[in-house]
Amino acid sequence: MATRLGEKLKSLRKDKGLTLEKLAELSGLSKSYIWELENRESQRPSAEKLNALGKVLGVDSVFFIEDDIRAPEQRHLDAAFYRDYQDLEAEDKERLRKIMETFKKS
């Protein structure tokens, strides 16, 4: 029986058009482990593994552990955006800052 975590994971994976195999490859986790997360109870992934999955699926890992939330909220997406921003090279951050300044002026 799938858990809420499993339901969220499977839903996001399918929304992104990813197979179990592709999500495993992109997250650095095994296909069988992700299948177990999606389909079995009592799976308690580490924060590191949830972060890896959240990074690939475009959400903050907090989304996975909030049982009362079924779909990512804006705050989950914003946190994921900020996390991705932090990983950018300095040159790319500067380009993004300039784009954001353009939006602020309009």
N, C-alpha and C positions, 0 to 999 in steps of 0.2 A: 504494500500500500504506500502510495506517495505521500510525502509530508508537504507542509506548506512550502518549505524550502525547495523541495523537489518540483512542486508545481510551478513556482516562480522561475526556477532555473530552466525547466523545460519550455515554458512559455517564452521567456526571453531568447533562448537559443533558437527556437523555431521562428520567432519574429525577425531575428537577424539572418535567418536562412542558413544556419549552421548545422552541420551534422554533429553527432557525438564525437566523431573522429576529428573533425576540424576544430571544434571547441577544445578538445584535448590537446591538439597540436598547438593552438594559439595560447592556451593557458599554462601549458607545461605540466598538465595533469594527465593521468591515464584515462583512456576511454571507459574502462570498466569502473573506475572510481566515480566518474561523472554519472555513469548509468546508475550506479548504486545511490548516489545523491538524489537523482531524479526519481528513483523507483522504490527505495527501501526506507523503512523507518529507522530511527535511532542512529542516523548518521550525524556526526558532530564534527564538521570540518573545522580546521584551524582558521584563525583570522587571515593568515597568509594565503591559504587556499581560496577563501572567500574573496580576498582582494584580487587574486589572479583572475578569478571568474568575473568579478565585477568590472575589472579593467577591460576584458575582452567584450563583455556584454554592455558596457557603457553606463553602468550604474555604480553608485556607492555601495560598498559591501554591507553597510548598515541595512539596506533594503532587504537583504536575505534573512536577517535575524528579527525583523519586525513582523511578528505573526499577524497583527491586525491590518497590515497593508498588503493588498493583493497586486497592485500595479505600481511601478515607480512613480513617485511624486516629483515635482520640480526640484525639491531640495536634494533628492538622490541624483538627479541628472546634473544639477549645478555642482555638487561635490565631485562627481566623476569628471566633469569638465575641468574643474580646478586641478584635480589630480593629474589629468592629462597635460594641462598647461605647465605644471611644475616639471614634467618630464621633457618638455621641449628644450631645444638648444636656444641659447641666448638670442641668436639672430631671428629665429622663428617667433620667440616671445615678442621681440620688438615689432615684427610685422603684424602680429595679432593685436598688439597695443595700438598701432596706427589704424588698423581696421576699426577697432572699437572707438577710437577718437572720432573717426568719420561718422559713426552711428550716433555718437553723442551730440555732434554739431547739427544733425538734421532733425 
